[in-house]
Amino acid sequence: MKPTLVLITITILLSCTHQSNSRKTCNIDSNDEGIYKIVIEKYIIPEIDSCIHYDSIKDKLYAIKNNRKNLLLRDSTKKFVDHKINFISDSVLINNFIISNKTSCKIILGQINSSKMLPFSQEENAKFFNKNKSPLFGFSSLYKKYPDVSGIVELSKIGFNLKKDKALLEICFYQGPLAGFGLMIILKNENGNWKIENEFMEWVS
């Protein structure tokens, strides 16, 4: 296990605990929900064919065949930590995304395919992941309480261009101490249907 990657994982999880403190009432409409479902189906659902199982006798985590495929969804959107977005030329799209994500808002999604999206609050996240606990202990405790889930999903608000035919969002998935990733995703609307146009890896562990 590489200490640097473990540190990255726990730092990201801890930052998520503090980033959502300023939840405001905001509108996540059916268009937003449709985009969220597209990216979850594309990037998360294939990742959970197997799930992390905690063996209390051996005190170890194992990857096993996943039968129920439920997911914990952070119940407030992820605030964007400012850094250069140099992979997109559309400044309007970038600025709309950055401004939109200066604050977070409540998000609820139902079921996507066979996966139930179970609300997971920042307060509960802090109970499992904090400076006094290792990432392994945090995930072990998490899967003890939620034996039917395969990880934590976190989504940003969605930024749009002027024509509202391009969208930009961030998605993060945390499955274990060294099992997670963060992506920036661009989608394009063609004839009323959103399609993924490009993706950019922000981090992986």
N, C-alpha and C positions, 0 to 999 in steps of 0.2 A: 504494500500500500504506500503510495507516494504522499509524504506529508504536505507538499505544496498543493496537490489537488484536493486533499481533505480540507485544507485551510480555505481554498477557494469555495468549496461547497458550503461549509459552515458559515463563511462570511456572507455569501449570497443569501442563505436562509435567514441569517440574522438581519441583514439589510431589509429583507422582505417584511420582517416583523415591524420595522420602524417606518417603512415607506408608506404605509397605508393609514397613517394616523389621521389624515385630514380628509376622511370620506365625506363627500358632499352628495346631495341629491342630484342625479344627472340622468340623462336619457340614454339607455341602451335599447335601441329599437329592434324590430324584427330583421332589419337589414344587417345590423351589427351581429345579432345572434346567428344569422346565416353564415356570416364570415367566420365567426368563432368556430362553428361546427365544422366548416370546411377544413380549417387548419388543424383542429383536433383529430378529425378523421384521417388526415394526411400524415401528421407527424407524431401523434400520441398513440392512437389505437394500435398501429402496427408494433409499437414498442412494448405493448402489454400482453402479447401472446404468452409471455411468461411473467410471473410475479415474484416478488421477494417474500420469502416465508421465514419466520423466526422460529428456530428450534430452541425452546426454553431449556431443554435438558443439556444440550451441547453449547448453549449460549452463542449460536451462530446464525447468520443469515444465509438462505439458500434461494436460488432461482428455480422455481418449479412451474409446471404447466398451469396457466391461469384459467380458471373456469368461470369466474364471475365478472372480472374485468371492471370493477367499479373504480372511480377516481375521486380524489379530494380536490375540490376547486377552491382556490383562495377566493373568499367572498367579496373582496374589493380589488379593483384593478391595480396593476403594478405601476407605480410612478417611475417615470423614465429618468435614469441617472445620466445627466448631460455628458455626452461625448460626441465627437465628430461622426456624422453620418456621411461618409464620403463615397458610398456606393450608389447613391441616387442623385440624379441631376435636377430633379423637380424640387426647387426650393420651397414652393408653396406646400407641397405634400410633406416635406420635412418639417417646416415650421408649424403646420397644422398639427402634426403628430406630437411635436415637442410641447407646444402650448397646451394641447388637450391633456397631456400626461403630467402636467405640473401638479395636478390634484388627482386623487383616486375617487372612484365611486363604487357603489355596491353592484355586484354582478351575480346573477343566478341563471344557471342553465339547467335544463331538465336532463333527459336521457339522450345519449348519442349512441346510435346503434344499440349494442347490448350493455353499454356502460352507463351507470348512474353517476351523475356529477353531484357529489355530496358537498355541501357548503363547509368550508374550513376557515375559521376566523383567524385574525392576526393574534388574538389572545391565546387561542389554542396552539397556534404555531409556536408562540413563545414558551409554552410549557414543554414542548418537545425539543426545541432548538434554542439554546442559549449558551453563553460563554462558559458556563460551569459544566456543560455536558458535551461529550464527544458526539460527532455525527453518527457513529455506529450506535451509541446508546439511544440517541434521539430517534433514529429510524426503527430500531428494535422495539422501543416503547410505542412508536406510532403503529407498527404492524401488529402489536399485541392488542391494541385497542380497536384497530380497524383491520381485521384479518381478511376482509373481502376486497380491499383496495390494493392498487398497484403503484401508487405514487401521488404526488401533488402537482397540480397544474396551476400555473399563474399566467394571467393575460393582461396586456396593457389595454388602454383605450385605443380606438382606431383613428388614424389620421387619414384625411382625404384630400385629393387635389381639387382644383376649382370646378372641374367638370363632374366631380363625384364618381368618376369611372376608374379611379385608382385608389387603392387603400394600402396603408402601412400599419403593421402592428408587431408587437413583440410577444413571444410565447416562451415560457420556461417550464421545464419538466424536471422534477426532483424525485428520483426513485430509490436512491441509496447514497452512501458516502462517496462512492466513485461511479455513480450512475445518474447522470443528468446532463441537460444542455439548455442553452438559450439561443433563440433564433429571431432574426428580424425577417419579416415576410412581406412581400409585395404582391398584391392581387390586382387583377384587371377585370372590369365588368364588360363582358361581351354579350350583346343581345339580351341583357337582363340577367345574365348568369356570371357569378364571380368565379374566376379561375386564378390559380396561383401562377404568378409570372416569374418570380425569382425569390431566392432565399439567401440569407447571409448568416453564417454561424458566428455568434458572439462569444460563446464559451462552451466548453464541454469538459466533463470529468468522468 
